[in-house]
Amino acid sequence: MSRIRLNQEYRNKIANRMRVHLEQEDTVEKKEYDNLKADQIDLNDNAWNLAHKIVRRAYPEEDVKLAQYLQDKYQNVNTIAPDSCFHFHYMGEVEDRDYDNNPTMVEKAIEKHFDFRLNGSIEGDSDSHSSDKNYGYALYRDEINAQEGCNADINIEQENKSSNPHLTKFQDANNKYLRADDDDQGYGKEWNDKYKLDLIGREYCRDRSIACSKEEFMMLEDWKAQKGKFVMSHNKWIKSILNQMKEIKIGLKGYKYLDEAIELCTELGLNVQDAEIIRTNSTGLTIYNPKNLADRIKGMKNKKEQTREEKIASRLLYEQQQNESVN
C-alpha cells in the first residue's frame, strides 16, 4: 500500500487533536491553574467580608437606611449609590526629602483602589475606570470555550501583537457571553450583585477614600496579589501549550507523509489512526461513524437555548468522545 501524503488539511486535523491532548495533560502548569482556580470564590468572599466591615465602619447601616429614607421621600435628595469598588487608605510613613534634599520620613495617607467587579482592575492603584478582563477569562475558561466562536485564551495567544480583527472578534464574543461589564444580566449581574453595597456619597469611588488599618490594607493587597497570581497561572499554562504547539506545527510542516505525523502523535502519548484522520472533519471529530452522524443530525432538531451546565456538559462529552475515538 502506498504511503498517504500529508496535506494541509491533515496537518490541521492532527494539530487540533494535539492541542486538545496537551490541554488535558496533567502538567505542573495545569495543576497550579486548577488549584488556584478552586480557591478563587473563597478568596473573593473573604476579601469582600473584610471590605464590607471597613466600609460599614465609615458608613453605618443605620445611617445608610436613614439616607435612603430621605432619598425616597424627597425628589431633590440623591445621596445613595451602590458600589463594588473602593479607595482604602491608612496613615503610614514614607520617605521624603527636606529643603536641603536630605532624606526624611513623613506621615502620609497610603491609598489604593480595590475593585470587586468581575472585570475589576487587579494592578491599578487608583484608577476606578480601568478593567482587567483576563481574570474573568481565566475563571470562566471552560464556560467560555464551550461557546461557539469564543476563545478564553485569545489574549494569551495574541500577546505582544497589535490589535487586529482576529483578536477583536474573539474578545467581542467572549465579552458578549461573559457580560462582565453588564449589571442587567449574565455573569456580570450575578457577580456584581454579590459584591455590591450601598454607600452615602457620590457615585464614583474616587470621590471618597475610606480609612482602614495597615493590617486590613495589607490583607486586601494580598487578595489582589492572589488574583494576579491566578491570572498568571492561566497565562503560564497556555503559553506552555502554545510553545509545544509551535514545535509540533514546525514538525508537521516538514513531514511529507501521514504515517510520520501519526508516529509523532504516538510518541507524544496521543493514539491516532490514519483512517481516523482521513475520515474526520477539521475539528477531529469522526463524523462518518453512523452513531456520531446520527447524533449530529438529531442535534439539529428541536433546538433550544442550553443552560450553562448543559454547555459545560456538552464540552466535556466532546472531549470524552475525542479520547474514546483514539483508544
C-alpha positions as CSV (number, residue, x, y, z in Angstrom):
1,M,0.0,0.0,0.0
2,S,1.4,3.4,-1.0
3,R,2.1,5.9,1.7
4,I,-0.5,8.7,2.2
5,R,0.8,12.1,1.6
6,L,0.4,14.7,4.3
7,N,-1.6,17.7,3.1
8,Q,-2.5,20.9,5.0
9,E,-6.0,19.5,5.9
10,Y,-4.5,16.5,7.6
11,R,-1.9,18.7,9.3
12,N,-4.7,20.9,10.7
13,K,-6.7,17.9,12.0
14,I,-3.7,16.5,13.8
15,A,-2.7,19.8,15.2
16,N,-6.2,20.3,16.5
17,R,-6.2,16.9,18.1
18,M,-2.8,17.5,19.6
19,R,-4.0,20.9,21.2
20,V,-6.9,19.1,22.9
21,H,-4.5,16.4,24.1
22,L,-2.0,18.9,25.5
23,E,-4.7,20.7,27.4
24,Q,-5.8,17.5,29.1
25,E,-2.3,16.5,30.2
26,D,-1.8,16.6,34.0
27,T,1.2,19.0,34.0
28,V,2.6,21.2,36.7
29,E,1.3,24.3,34.9
30,K,-2.2,22.9,34.7
31,K,-2.2,21.7,38.3
32,E,-1.2,25.2,39.5
33,Y,-4.0,26.8,37.4
34,D,-6.6,24.3,38.7
35,N,-5.6,24.6,42.3
36,L,-5.6,28.4,42.2
37,K,-8.9,28.4,40.4
38,A,-10.5,26.3,43.1
39,D,-9.6,29.0,45.7
40,Q,-11.0,32.0,43.9
41,I,-14.5,32.1,45.2
42,D,-13.4,31.8,48.9
43,L,-10.6,34.3,48.2
44,N,-13.1,36.9,46.9
45,D,-15.7,36.2,49.6
46,N,-13.1,36.6,52.4
47,A,-11.8,39.8,50.9
48,W,-15.3,41.1,50.4
49,N,-16.3,40.4,54.0
50,L,-13.2,42.4,55.1
51,A,-14.1,45.3,52.8
52,H,-17.7,45.2,53.9
53,K,-16.5,45.6,57.6
54,I,-14.3,48.5,56.7
55,V,-17.0,50.3,54.7
56,R,-19.7,49.8,57.3
57,R,-17.4,51.4,60.0
58,A,-17.3,54.6,57.9
59,Y,-20.9,54.3,56.7
60,P,-23.0,52.6,59.3
61,E,-26.0,50.6,58.2
62,E,-28.4,52.8,60.2
63,D,-27.1,55.9,58.5
64,V,-27.4,54.4,55.1
65,K,-31.0,53.4,55.8
66,L,-31.8,57.0,57.0
67,A,-30.2,58.4,53.9
68,Q,-32.2,56.0,51.7
69,Y,-35.4,57.1,53.6
70,L,-34.7,60.7,52.8
71,Q,-33.8,60.0,49.2
72,D,-37.1,58.1,48.8
73,K,-39.0,61.0,50.5
74,Y,-37.5,64.0,48.7
75,Q,-37.0,64.2,45.0
76,N,-34.1,66.6,45.3
77,V,-32.1,64.2,47.5
78,N,-29.8,61.8,45.7
79,T,-27.1,60.5,48.1
80,I,-27.3,56.7,48.0
81,A,-25.3,54.8,45.4
82,P,-24.4,51.1,45.2
83,D,-20.7,50.4,44.7
84,S,-18.3,47.4,44.2
85,C,-15.0,49.3,44.3
86,F,-13.4,51.4,46.9
87,H,-10.4,53.6,47.8
88,F,-9.0,52.5,51.1
89,H,-6.1,54.2,52.9
90,Y,-4.1,54.0,56.1
91,M,-1.7,56.6,57.6
92,G,1.9,55.4,57.2
93,E,5.4,56.8,57.0
94,V,7.1,57.3,53.6
95,E,10.5,58.6,52.7
96,D,10.6,62.2,51.5
97,R,13.2,65.0,51.1
98,D,13.6,68.1,53.1
99,Y,14.7,71.6,51.8
100,D,18.3,70.5,51.8
101,N,17.5,67.3,49.9
102,N,18.2,65.2,53.0
103,P,16.1,62.0,53.4
104,T,13.3,62.3,56.0
105,M,10.3,60.3,57.0
106,V,6.8,61.9,56.8
107,E,3.4,60.7,57.6
108,K,1.2,60.3,54.6
109,A,-2.1,58.6,53.6
110,I,-1.2,55.5,51.7
111,E,-4.1,54.8,49.3
112,K,-5.0,52.2,46.7
113,H,-8.1,51.2,44.7
114,F,-9.7,47.8,45.4
115,D,-12.2,46.7,42.8
116,F,-14.5,43.7,43.4
117,R,-16.2,43.7,40.0
118,L,-15.7,40.7,37.7
119,N,-13.6,42.8,35.3
120,G,-12.1,45.0,38.1
121,S,-8.6,46.2,37.8
122,I,-6.0,44.0,39.6
123,E,-2.9,46.1,39.2
124,G,-4.3,49.7,39.3
125,D,-3.6,51.8,42.4
126,S,-6.2,54.5,41.9
127,D,-7.9,54.2,38.6
128,S,-11.5,53.3,39.2
129,H,-12.2,53.2,35.4
130,S,-9.6,50.6,34.4
131,S,-10.5,46.9,34.0
132,D,-8.9,43.5,33.6
133,K,-11.0,41.0,31.6
134,N,-8.2,38.4,31.9
135,Y,-9.5,37.4,35.3
136,G,-12.9,36.6,34.0
137,Y,-11.4,34.8,31.0
138,A,-9.3,32.6,33.4
139,L,-12.0,32.0,35.9
140,Y,-14.7,31.1,33.4
141,R,-12.4,29.5,30.8
142,D,-14.4,26.2,30.4
143,E,-17.7,28.1,30.1
144,I,-16.3,30.5,27.5
145,N,-14.6,27.8,25.4
146,A,-17.8,25.8,25.4
147,Q,-19.4,28.6,23.3
148,E,-19.1,28.6,19.6
149,G,-16.9,31.4,18.4
150,C,-15.4,32.1,21.8
151,N,-11.8,31.6,23.0
152,A,-10.8,32.4,26.6
153,D,-7.1,32.0,25.7
154,I,-7.2,34.6,22.9
155,N,-5.3,37.4,24.8
156,I,-2.5,35.0,25.6
157,E,-2.4,33.7,22.0
158,Q,-2.2,37.3,20.7
159,E,0.1,38.6,23.4
160,N,2.5,41.3,22.2
161,K,0.5,41.6,18.9
162,S,-1.2,44.8,18.0
163,S,-5.0,45.0,17.8
164,N,-6.3,43.0,14.8
165,P,-9.6,41.7,13.5
166,H,-8.9,38.1,14.7
167,L,-8.2,39.3,18.3
168,T,-11.2,41.7,18.3
169,K,-13.6,39.0,17.0
170,F,-12.9,36.6,19.9
171,Q,-12.7,39.3,22.5
172,D,-16.1,40.7,21.5
173,A,-17.6,37.1,21.5
174,N,-16.1,36.4,24.9
175,N,-17.3,39.7,26.4
176,K,-20.8,39.2,24.9
177,Y,-21.1,35.8,26.6
178,L,-19.4,36.8,29.9
179,R,-21.1,40.2,30.2
180,A,-18.5,41.3,32.8
181,D,-19.5,45.0,32.3
182,D,-23.2,44.2,32.5
183,D,-25.3,44.9,35.5
184,D,-28.5,43.7,33.9
185,Q,-27.9,40.1,33.1
186,G,-25.4,37.3,32.8
187,Y,-22.3,36.7,34.8
188,G,-21.8,40.4,35.2
189,K,-25.0,40.9,37.1
190,E,-24.6,37.7,39.1
191,W,-21.1,38.6,40.2
192,N,-21.6,42.4,40.7
193,D,-24.8,41.8,42.7
194,K,-22.9,39.6,45.1
195,Y,-20.1,42.1,45.7
196,K,-22.0,45.3,46.0
197,L,-23.3,47.5,48.8
198,D,-25.0,50.9,49.3
199,L,-22.9,53.9,50.3
200,I,-23.6,57.5,51.2
201,G,-21.9,59.9,48.8
202,R,-21.3,60.5,45.1
203,E,-21.5,57.8,42.5
204,Y,-17.8,57.4,41.9
205,C,-15.5,55.7,44.4
206,R,-12.6,58.0,43.6
207,D,-14.6,60.8,45.3
208,R,-14.2,59.1,48.7
209,S,-11.3,57.4,50.5
210,I,-12.2,55.2,53.4
211,A,-9.8,54.7,56.3
212,C,-8.6,51.3,57.4
213,S,-5.8,49.8,59.4
214,K,-2.5,48.9,57.9
215,E,-3.2,45.2,58.6
216,E,-6.5,45.4,56.8
217,F,-4.9,47.2,53.9
218,M,-2.2,44.6,53.5
219,M,-4.8,41.8,53.6
220,L,-6.6,43.4,50.7
221,E,-3.3,43.9,48.9
222,D,-2.7,40.2,49.3
223,W,-6.1,39.5,47.8
224,K,-5.2,41.4,44.7
225,A,-1.9,39.7,44.5
226,Q,-3.6,36.3,44.7
227,K,-5.9,37.2,41.9
228,G,-3.0,38.3,39.8
229,K,-1.2,35.0,40.5
230,F,-4.2,33.1,39.3
231,V,-4.3,35.1,36.0
232,M,-0.6,34.5,35.6
233,S,-1.1,30.7,36.1
234,H,-3.5,30.7,33.2
235,N,-1.0,32.6,31.2
236,K,1.9,30.2,32.0
237,W,-0.2,27.1,31.3
238,I,-1.5,28.2,27.9
239,K,1.9,29.6,26.9
240,S,3.5,26.2,27.7
241,I,0.9,24.6,25.4
242,L,1.5,27.3,22.7
243,N,5.2,26.7,22.8
244,Q,4.7,23.0,22.4
245,M,2.3,23.5,19.5
246,K,4.7,25.8,17.8
247,E,7.3,23.0,17.7
248,I,4.6,20.4,16.7
249,K,3.5,22.6,13.8
250,I,7.1,23.0,12.6
251,G,7.5,19.2,12.6
252,L,4.2,18.6,10.8
253,K,5.1,21.2,8.2
254,G,8.4,19.3,7.5
255,Y,6.7,15.8,7.2
256,K,5.7,14.5,3.8
257,Y,3.6,11.5,4.8
258,L,0.8,10.9,7.2
259,D,2.5,8.0,8.9
260,E,5.2,10.3,10.1
261,A,2.7,12.6,11.8
262,I,1.0,9.6,13.3
263,E,4.3,8.4,14.7
264,L,4.8,11.9,16.3
265,C,1.4,11.6,18.0
266,T,2.2,8.2,19.3
267,E,5.5,9.4,20.8
268,L,3.7,12.2,22.5
269,G,1.1,9.9,24.1
270,L,-1.8,10.5,21.6
271,N,-3.0,7.4,19.9
272,V,-4.4,8.3,16.5
273,Q,-5.0,6.1,13.4
274,D,-4.5,7.3,9.9
275,A,-8.1,6.2,8.9
276,E,-9.4,8.4,11.7
277,I,-7.6,11.5,10.3
278,I,-8.8,10.8,6.8
279,R,-12.5,10.3,7.9
280,T,-12.8,13.2,10.3
281,N,-13.7,16.8,9.8
282,S,-11.4,19.7,10.6
283,T,-12.1,19.6,14.3
284,G,-11.0,15.9,14.5
285,L,-14.5,14.5,15.3
286,T,-15.3,11.3,13.4
287,I,-18.5,12.4,11.7
288,Y,-18.9,9.5,9.3
289,N,-19.2,7.0,12.1
290,P,-23.0,6.1,11.9
291,K,-23.7,6.8,15.6
292,N,-21.8,10.1,15.6
293,L,-23.5,11.2,12.3
294,A,-26.9,10.3,13.7
295,D,-26.3,12.2,16.9
296,R,-25.3,15.2,14.9
297,I,-28.4,15.1,12.8
298,K,-30.7,14.6,15.8
299,G,-29.0,17.6,17.5
300,M,-30.1,19.8,14.6
301,K,-33.8,19.3,15.6
302,N,-35.9,20.9,18.3
303,K,-33.1,23.2,19.3
304,K,-33.4,25.3,22.5
305,E,-31.0,27.5,24.4
306,Q,-28.7,25.5,26.5
307,T,-28.1,26.2,30.2
308,R,-24.7,26.9,31.5
309,E,-24.5,23.4,32.9
310,E,-25.6,21.8,29.7
311,K,-23.0,23.7,27.7
312,I,-20.2,22.6,30.0
313,A,-21.5,19.0,29.9
314,S,-21.5,19.2,26.0
315,R,-17.9,20.3,26.0
316,L,-16.9,17.5,28.4
317,L,-18.8,15.0,26.3
318,Y,-17.0,16.1,23.2
319,E,-13.6,15.8,24.8
320,Q,-14.6,12.3,26.1
321,Q,-15.5,11.3,22.5
322,Q,-12.1,12.5,21.4
323,N,-10.4,10.3,23.8
324,E,-12.5,7.2,23.2
325,S,-12.1,7.5,19.4
326,V,-8.3,7.1,19.7
327,N,-8.4,4.2,22.3
